[in-house]
């Protein structure tokens, strides 16, 4: 695996969480389509493909991170197995404005929220429903690490859309109970895992892993 990693914070995420920490070790991605929401610099894209994923559909809204992901995909010669989208996941289809300069941070996009200054670039927002329709997704895997968008997205997604995935892992940032309830209503068994790269209470921040015994 070849990776351009621009900051120490991102290095910690990539190495201590995603690779060594085993954040996604519960997923069996072999010959699966993986929807990677919050793909960052492409480290999880490369990880999933190295573990046998058939295709990864990668969404990353921050243009600076997205461009690094493009570079890392090229360095690893995996372009034929990846769909790269400079886009976010949200509760409705929209185009929002990024008021953030070219920085490598993790601030969340909010539709209609102005942070001052001129719009830097427009960013497309897709719902899970739209992604499923666009890519004819079923019996797939969903990974979500979007710094807070997991609530407004997952909690407003129809259960029949969630059931088109048989494995889901979500990094949650403000508790897991609401996500757990919805995922279990969709027929998943859930596991809660801690963040290993930082000392945070699992009630507040961690991973919820949702698995189905059989595809819907």
C-alpha positions in Angstrom: 0.0 0.0 0.0 1.4 3.4 -1.0 -0.2 6.5 0.7 0.5 10.2 0.7 -0.5 11.3 4.2 -0.4 15.0 4.7 -0.9 15.6 8.5 -0.1 13.8 11.8 -3.9 13.8 12.7 -4.7 11.9 9.5 -1.7 9.6 10.0 -3.1 8.7 13.4 -6.5 7.9 11.8 -5.0 5.9 9.0 -2.4 3.9 10.9 -3.7 3.5 14.5 -7.4 3.3 13.7 -8.0 2.0 10.2 -5.0 -0.2 9.6 -3.5 -1.4 13.0 -6.6 -0.6 15.1 -8.8 -2.9 13.1 -11.7 -0.5 12.8 -13.1 -2.5 9.8 -12.0 -6.0 10.7 -15.6 -7.1 11.3 -16.4 -6.7 7.6 -16.1 -9.5 5.1 -15.6 -7.5 1.9 -14.6 -10.4 -0.4 -16.2 -9.9 -3.9 -18.5 -7.2 -2.4 -19.4 -3.7 -3.5 -18.4 -1.3 -0.7 -19.9 2.2 -0.4 -17.3 4.2 1.4 -18.7 7.4 2.8 -16.1 9.8 4.1 -13.3 8.1 2.2 -10.7 10.7 3.1 -7.4 10.2 1.4 -8.4 6.8 0.1 -6.8 4.6 2.7 -10.0 2.7 3.4 -10.6 2.4 -0.3 -7.2 0.7 -0.7 -7.7 -1.4 2.4 -11.1 -2.8 1.2 -9.7 -3.6 -2.2 -6.6 -5.3 -0.7 -9.0 -7.5 1.2 -10.9 -8.6 -1.9 -13.7 -6.1 -2.5 -15.0 -6.1 -6.0 -15.7 -2.4 -6.3 -15.5 0.6 -4.0 -17.8 3.6 -4.4 -16.0 6.3 -2.5 -17.5 9.7 -1.4 -15.4 12.5 0.0 -16.7 16.0 0.1 -13.5 18.0 1.1 -11.8 18.7 -2.2 -8.3 18.7 -0.7 -8.8 15.2 0.7 -10.5 14.1 -2.5 -7.5 15.2 -4.6 -5.2 13.2 -2.3 -7.5 10.2 -2.7 -7.3 10.5 -6.5 -3.5 10.5 -6.2 -3.4 7.5 -3.8 -5.7 5.6 -6.1 -3.3 6.2 -9.0 -0.3 5.3 -7.0 -1.8 2.0 -6.1 -3.0 1.3 -9.7 -6.6 0.5 -8.6 -8.5 3.0 -10.7 -10.5 0.3 -12.5 -12.1 -0.9 -9.3 -13.0 2.5 -7.8 -15.8 5.1 -8.4 -14.6 8.4 -6.9 -17.2 11.0 -6.0 -16.4 14.5 -4.7 -19.6 14.4 -2.7 -21.3 14.1 0.7 -24.0 11.9 2.1 -27.1 13.5 3.5 -30.9 13.3 4.1 -31.8 14.9 0.8 -30.3 15.3 -2.7 -28.8 18.8 -3.0 -25.8 20.9 -3.9 -24.3 22.7 -1.0 -21.6 25.3 -0.7 -18.2 24.7 0.8 -17.1 27.9 2.6 -13.9 26.2 3.8 -10.5 27.0 2.2 -8.3 24.2 0.9 -7.6 22.8 4.4 -7.3 19.2 5.6 -9.8 19.2 8.4 -12.9 17.3 9.4 -15.5 20.0 9.8 -19.0 18.8 8.8 -20.8 20.3 5.8 -24.3 21.6 6.5 -26.7 22.4 3.7 -27.5 26.0 3.7 -25.0 26.9 6.4 -22.8 29.8 5.6 -19.5 30.2 7.4 -18.7 33.6 6.0 -16.7 34.5 2.9 -17.4 33.5 -0.6 -18.3 30.0 -1.7 -15.2 28.0 -2.4 -16.8 25.2 -4.3 -20.2 23.5 -4.7 -20.5 20.0 -3.3 -23.0 17.4 -4.4 -25.0 15.7 -1.6 -26.5 12.2 -2.3 -29.0 10.3 -0.2 -28.5 6.5 0.3 -31.6 6.0 -1.8 -30.0 7.9 -4.7 -26.7 6.0 -4.5 -28.6 2.7 -4.4 -30.5 3.7 -7.6 -27.5 5.1 -9.4 -25.3 2.1 -8.9 -27.9 -0.7 -8.7 -26.7 -1.6 -5.2 -27.8 -4.7 -3.3 -26.2 -7.2 -0.9 -23.5 -4.6 -0.4 -21.4 -3.1 2.4 -21.8 0.4 3.8 -19.0 2.2 5.7 -19.8 5.7 7.1 -17.3 8.1 8.7 -18.7 11.5 8.0 -18.1 13.4 11.3 -21.8 13.7 12.3 -23.8 13.2 9.1 -24.5 9.6 10.2 -27.5 10.7 12.3 -29.4 12.9 9.8 -28.7 10.3 7.0 -29.3 6.9 8.6 -32.2 8.1 10.7 -34.1 9.4 7.7 -33.3 6.5 5.4 -36.1 4.0 4.7 -35.6 0.6 6.2 -35.9 -1.1 2.8 -32.9 0.9 1.6 -30.8 -0.1 4.7 -31.8 -3.7 4.0 -30.0 -3.6 0.7 -26.8 -3.7 2.7 -25.8 -6.8 4.6 -22.9 -5.2 6.5 -22.7 -1.7 7.8 -20.1 0.0 10.0 -20.6 3.6 11.2 -18.3 5.8 13.2 -20.7 7.6 15.5 -19.8 11.0 17.2 -22.6 11.7 19.6 -23.8 8.3 21.0 -25.1 5.2 19.3 -28.6 4.5 20.7 -30.6 6.1 17.9 -28.5 4.4 15.2 -28.7 1.1 17.0 -32.5 1.2 17.2 -32.9 1.9 13.5 -30.4 -0.7 12.4 -32.0 -3.3 14.5 -35.4 -2.4 13.2 -33.9 -3.1 9.7 -32.9 -6.6 10.9 -29.3 -6.1 11.8 -27.5 -7.5 14.8 -25.3 -4.7 16.3 -21.9 -4.6 18.0 -20.4 -1.5 19.6 -16.6 -1.0 19.4 -14.4 1.7 20.9 -12.1 4.2 19.1 -8.6 2.8 19.8 -6.6 5.8 18.6 -7.9 8.1 21.3 -9.2 8.0 24.8 -12.9 8.8 24.4 -16.0 7.3 26.2 -17.6 4.6 24.1 -21.0 6.1 25.0 -20.0 9.2 23.1 -17.8 8.1 20.2 -17.0 4.7 18.7 -18.2 2.3 16.0 -21.5 0.6 15.5 -21.1 -2.6 13.4 -24.3 -4.0 12.0 -24.5 -7.4 10.4 -27.2 -9.4 8.8 -27.2 -13.2 8.9 -28.5 -13.5 5.3 -28.9 -10.9 2.5 -32.3 -9.3 2.2 
